């Protein structure tokens, strides 16, 4: 997958280009909308847990480091956790509540846990694999490449046309291309509802 100049561990979900040319994952940071929180994701090296790397060495999973802005506007380290991603998430977001949301796995879009919601304390609140969201028939309709199952067409800004994850935003849609299976996630809880095709609108 071509990164379009973005760090490889932080590829935007809309850049699903149905190829298998993946640059190496990199350390990447995301800020919450108010910039109160910052989370740094450090790639892991657990290649043996990644689809297509059978027999490869197993190492640590990706890690996430939480930081919070103090009164001097410096970021103070809070905690570090292991993510469920063997190497790195493709994309992640941080909320003003300190919650972290990760999507997909590096080099393995559609495999493993495709959406994981972490609380501000770093604990997993909810996680979803494709089988939790779609029937086998629906999953058979997704385009596959050597490394990935391209199950979505990207995230959609709120219906008022604002950008993703502005202060106060509580949910977003993922367009899947499957009838009645666009997914409207609640960011702070990980709960979701299915929407009819077209609800999310064009990315």
N, C-alpha and C positions, 0 to 999 in steps of 0.2 A: 504494500500500500504506500502510495506517495504521501508525504506529510505536508506538502504545500508550505514548508517553512516552519511549521509548528513542531515543538518538541515531540519526539516519537511516542513518549509515554502519555502525552496529553492530546492525542489526535481528536479533533472534533467528530462527533458522531455522524455528522452530515457528510463526512469524507469517505464513505464506503465506496471504494472504486473497484471492487471485485477483482483485485489482483493480489499477488502474494509477495510483493517486493516490500518487505518491512524493514525500515531502519532500526538500529538498536534502540532499546528503551533508554530514557534519560530521567534524571531527577527533575521533578516539576513541582511548582507551587500553585495553589489557588487561594484566593482571598474570598471571604464572605462579602456580600453586597455592601455592607457598611465598613468593611475592612477591619472589623474588630477581631476576626479570626483569620489565621492563615494555616493551611495544611500543606505540608511538603510530603510528596510520595517518593520513596526511594525504591527503585526496582529491585526485585529479588533475582535469584538464580536457580529456581526450582524447575529447570527445564524438563526433568523427568515426569512432572505432573502436567505438562503441556501437550495437547493433542498434536501428533505429528512428530514428536521428539522421543519416541519410544526407545528406551535404553539409555537415554541421556542422564547425566548426573543429577541428583536431587540436592538442592540447597535450600537456603532460607526463602520464605515467601516475601513478597513486597511488604514494605513497612510504610506507615503513615505517622508523621510527627505533627502534633497540634501546637500552635502558638497563639497567644492572645496579646492584643495591644494593651500596654499599660498607660498610666497617666503621662509618661514622658514620650509616648508614641513609639516606644520600642516594643518589639515582639518578644514575649517571655515564653520559654518552652513550658508546655504543660504535661505532655505525655507522648509515648510512642507505642504503637500497636502493630501487630502483624495483620495484614489484610488477607482476604481469601484468595487473592490473585497470586498465582505462582510466580509471575514475572512483573506484571504491572497492569493496572486498569487502562483501558483506552481513553476514558474520560472520567473526570470526577468534579464534583461541585461541593462547596462549603456554604452552609446557611448561617444567618446571623445568630441562630440558636446554638451554633457549634456543631450541628449535625453534618455528617459527611455522606455523600452518595457517590458510588462508583458504578461505572457501566462497562461491561464487556471485559475481555482479557486480551492482552497484547498478543498478536499473531493468531488469536483464537476467538474472534468475534463469534458469538452464538454458542460457544462451548463453555461448560462450567456454569458458574453463577453470573448471569448477565446483568443483574441489578442488585446492588447490596446497599442497605441503609444502616448507617452507624449512628448511634447516639453521641451526644457531646462527650460522654465518658469513654468513647471508643468501643462500646459493646455493640454487637450486631443486633439490630432490632428486627429486620426482615431481610430475606434474601430470596432471589428467584432464579431458577433455571428456566430454559425454554419450556420444559415439560410442565412447569407450574402455570404457564400462561397460555399455552396453545395445545390443541389436540394433535395427535400424530398426523392426521390429514392436513391440518393447517401448516404444520412444520414442513411437510413435504413440498409445499409451494414456495418455500424460500430458495433463493439462489445460493448455490454452494460453490466455493472455490477450494483449492487444495488445502487451505488452512482454516477456512471460516464458513459460518452460516450467516448470510446477510439478512438478518431478521427485521431490520428497521430501515427507515429512510431518513432518520434524523429527528432532532427535537424541534418543537414548535414554540415560538414565543407566545406569551399570553394573548388572548383573543383581542385585546385592545391595541395590539401591535407593539408593545414595549419589548425591550430586549430581555434575554433570559436572565433570571435570578437577580432582578432588581430588589431593593429593600421592600419587604412586605410580601413578595411573591410566595405563594404557598403550593403551587402545583405547576406541572407542565405536561404536555402530551408527547407521546412517541408515535409516529406514523409507521405502521407496519406493512401496509399494503394488503392485509387480510381483512375481508369484510367483517364489520362489527368488532374488530380487534385492535383498533387504535387504543392506546393505553394512556389513561390520565392518572398520573402518580401524584399523591400528596407527599410533598417533600419531607416534612418533619416526622411523618409516621411510616411512610412506605406503603400505606394502603393505596389501592388503585380501583378504578372502575373502567370497564370497556366502553368505548365510544364507537359510534357508527363511522364508517369511512367518510372522510371529509370534515369531521368535527374539528380535528386539530388544525386543518388548513394547510396551505403550502408552507414549506420551510423557508 
